Amino acid sequence: KHRLYARLNLQECLEVSDTRVVFRMVDCRVQSARKRKGLPDFPCKSVGLVEYAEFARTIDPRIQTRCLACPPDEHPDEYWCAWEFFISG
């Protein structure tokens, strides 16, 4: 909810604990628009790898980020991308 696009996209956090969060982009405005226009998914994984890792690192340098799925990767219909944030023990 602290990101600007949180007001534009539908997202959810799952498996929230003291050391782990799974974040999913349920509806991405950009990807949904491309889908409506018959365009392929925008391959945003390389952007997400930098963006989410830096955002998490700014909050706490111990937080590590792992991509679970993001275009151009295959993803289920239920979400566009999923990311894991964790602090290892």
C-alpha positions as CSV (number, residue, x, y, z in Angstrom):
1,K,0.0,0.0,0.0
2,H,3.0,2.3,0.2
3,R,3.7,2.2,-3.5
4,L,2.2,4.7,-5.9
5,Y,0.7,2.0,-8.1
6,A,-1.1,0.4,-5.2
7,R,-4.0,2.6,-6.0
8,L,-4.0,1.5,-9.6
9,N,-3.6,-2.3,-9.2
10,L,-5.2,-5.0,-7.2
11,Q,-2.6,-6.8,-5.0
12,E,-2.6,-9.1,-2.0
13,C,-0.1,-10.3,0.6
14,L,-0.2,-13.9,1.6
15,E,1.7,-15.9,4.2
16,V,2.6,-12.9,6.2
17,S,4.9,-13.8,9.2
18,D,7.7,-12.2,11.1
19,T,10.2,-13.5,8.5
20,R,8.3,-14.0,5.2
21,V,5.7,-12.3,3.0
22,V,4.4,-13.5,-0.4
23,F,3.1,-10.6,-2.5
24,R,0.9,-11.1,-5.6
25,M,-0.2,-8.7,-8.2
26,V,-3.8,-9.9,-8.8
27,D,-4.7,-7.3,-11.4
28,C,-2.0,-5.2,-13.1
29,R,-3.4,-2.2,-15.0
30,V,-0.6,-2.5,-17.7
31,Q,-0.9,-6.2,-18.2
32,S,-4.7,-6.1,-18.2
33,A,-4.7,-3.4,-20.9
34,R,-2.3,-5.3,-23.0
35,K,-4.5,-8.4,-22.7
36,R,-7.6,-6.5,-23.8
37,K,-5.8,-5.2,-26.8
38,G,-4.6,-8.8,-27.8
39,L,-1.0,-8.0,-27.0
40,P,1.4,-10.4,-25.3
41,D,2.3,-9.9,-21.6
42,F,4.9,-7.2,-21.0
43,P,8.1,-8.9,-19.9
44,C,8.5,-6.9,-16.6
45,K,10.4,-9.4,-14.6
46,S,13.8,-7.7,-15.0
47,V,12.3,-4.4,-13.8
48,G,10.6,-6.1,-10.8
49,L,13.9,-7.8,-9.8
50,V,15.5,-4.4,-9.3
51,E,12.4,-2.5,-8.1
52,Y,11.2,-4.9,-5.5
53,A,14.6,-5.8,-4.2
54,E,15.6,-2.1,-3.7
55,F,12.3,-1.3,-2.1
56,A,12.6,-4.1,0.4
57,R,16.3,-3.3,1.0
58,T,15.3,0.3,1.8
59,I,12.9,-0.9,4.5
60,D,15.4,-3.4,6.0
61,P,18.7,-4.4,4.4
62,R,18.2,-8.0,5.7
63,I,15.2,-8.5,3.4
64,Q,15.9,-10.8,0.4
65,T,13.6,-10.9,-2.6
66,R,12.8,-13.8,-4.8
67,C,10.6,-13.8,-7.9
68,L,8.0,-16.7,-7.8
69,A,6.5,-15.8,-11.2
70,C,6.5,-12.7,-13.5
71,P,6.2,-12.2,-17.2
72,P,7.8,-13.4,-19.4
73,D,7.5,-16.4,-17.0
74,E,4.4,-18.4,-17.1
75,H,1.9,-17.4,-14.4
76,P,-1.5,-18.7,-13.4
77,D,-4.7,-16.8,-14.4
78,E,-5.2,-15.8,-10.7
79,Y,-2.3,-13.3,-10.7
80,W,0.3,-11.6,-13.0
81,C,3.3,-11.8,-10.7
82,A,4.3,-13.1,-7.3
83,W,7.2,-12.2,-5.1
84,E,8.6,-13.6,-1.9
85,F,10.3,-11.3,0.7
86,F,12.1,-13.0,3.5
87,I,14.7,-12.7,6.2
88,S,16.8,-15.8,6.5
89,G,17.7,-17.0,9.8
